[in-house]
Amino acid sequence: MGDIKGVNENSIPDHDLLLAGFPCQPFSIIGHMRGFEDTRGTLFFDIARILAAKRPKAFVLENVKLLVGHNNGRTLARILETLRELGYQTAYKVLNALDFGLPQKRERVFIVGFLRPTAFYWPEGNVPMTPLVQLLEKEVPRRFYASDYIRQRRRSAVQPTSEPTIWHENKGGHVSAYPFSCALRAGASYNYLLVNGERRLTPREMLRLQGFPDSYKIVCSESQTRKQAGNSVPVPVVAAVLKKVLEAPIWSETNGSYSAVFSTIEGQMQLLEKEISSANTKTQKRRKVPATVPA
């Protein structure tokens, strides 16, 4: 469809659920945190005009954790105010991929909204972290190894351990080693993350850190895959949020309701809608209504 800013919102097909991730660079350290002063930051208002025109029952938005505190919280407040003016009941929460089984510390804020008051429960996470050793490739081409100079500098600051670790160097030059990866970044230094202080992550390892199955086909260059992985959202986190959204009573219909169903098609996880009996709907309605979304 091209540039969303040039798309007429009325030409977009009707839909019940809108998923969007407006550019995070205006609110991130990498992008200098200019917020709405950055033209990419204003893309949120294109989401708002689509919501105003199509009126889906619910939406899920995602951005970097720093959005919550950007401009002393005023940026997020404006976003929430805009969504509420459109008639949506909203809630937001910062979720970490580490809590959903991935060995990557990736904190992202999710904003959910419903066109009418409904009960909504955030996923709790508490999924045991997959050990790095299960995600790292055993044979890696020599081109992924850092230069002797960089490896020596890393080892002068941190000593290797018996278990695999990913070494992270921040903007100040401080090096830390963890049994998980810090957040993948599309625009970060090529040597920002090094496995055991020696080599860069392969494209497949980056995708695994984001929760993509090995059946996910890599059809572009290594540099493009690296950007895609850095810009992606962790699959298990998004799947958990969507499951909770589709379990909300707002989907109740006269003859039933809808529930989240996960299926694997050609090795890829798919999120499907499935009509369930009204008896299950009644069970959902008897649950305690949380305070996150006003009722």
C-alpha positions, 0 to 999 in steps of 0.5 A, a space after each residue: 500500500 506504500 507510505 501510510 501517510 499517503 493512504 486514505 484511511 477510508 480505503 483500508 478494509 474494515 477490521 476488528 483488531 488493529 496492530 501497529 508499532 509506530 517508529 521507536 527511534 524518536 523515543 529511543 536513545 539511538 534516535 536521540 529521543 526527539 519524540 513528536 519533533 521527529 517526523 517519524 514520531 508523528 506517525 502515531 497520528 496516522 494510527 489515530 486517523 485509521 482508528 477514527 475511520 474504521 472503529 475496530 473493536 480493539 487495538 494493540 500498539 508497541 514501542 520502546 520502554 523509554 516512551 513511558 518516561 519521554 518528556 517527563 511522561 507528557 508524550 505518553 499522556 498525549 497518546 493516551 488522551 488521543 486514544 481516549 478521545 476516540 472512545 477507547 478504554 486504554 491500558 499500557 504495560 512494559 513487558 520484558 522478553 526475558 519473562 517470556 522464555 527468550 534469553 534477551 533483555 528487551 523491554 517494550 511498552 504495549 498499549 491496548 485499547 477496547 472500543 467499550 469497557 471490558 475485562 482485560 488481563 495482562 500476561 504474567 510471563 514467568 516462562 523459564 528462560 531458554 539457555 543461550 547454548 540452545 540458541 547459539 550455532 555450533 559452527 560459525 563462519 570466521 567472518 563473524 569473529 571480531 578483530 584480535 584488537 577488539 577481542 583483546 580489549 574485551 578480555 582486558 575488561 571481562 573474563 570468559 565463563 564456562 557457560 556461554 555469555 553475550 558481552 555488551 558494550 554501552 555508549 560509555 565503553 563499559 563492557 558487561 557479560 550476561 547469560 542473555 543478550 541485551 536488546 538487539 538494535 538495528 542501528 547499533 555498532 556492529 560489535 555492540 554484542 559479542 558472543 563470549 567477547 569473540 564474535 558477532 551474532 549470526 542472522 539466525 541467532 538474532 532471529 532465534 533471540 526474537 523467538 522466530 522458529 528456524 523454519 523462518 526463511 532468510 531471503 535477504 542479505 545478512 545486513 538486512 536481516 540484522 536490521 529486521 531482527 533489531 526492529 522486530 518484536 519478540 514473538 512470544 511476547 506479542 503472542 501472549 498479549 494477543 492471546 489475552 486481548 482475544 480472550 477479553 469479553 468484548 468479543 462476545 457475540 449473540 451465539 458465542 465468543 472468540 478465543 485465541 488459537 495458535 496453529 503451526 502452518 509451514 513451520 510458522 506460528 499463526 494466530 487464528 480466531 475460533 468461535 467458542 461456546 457461550 458457556 465459556 463466555 459465561 465462565 470468563 464473565 464470572 472472573 474478577 474484573 481487573 482495574 487496568 481497563 476501566 469498566 
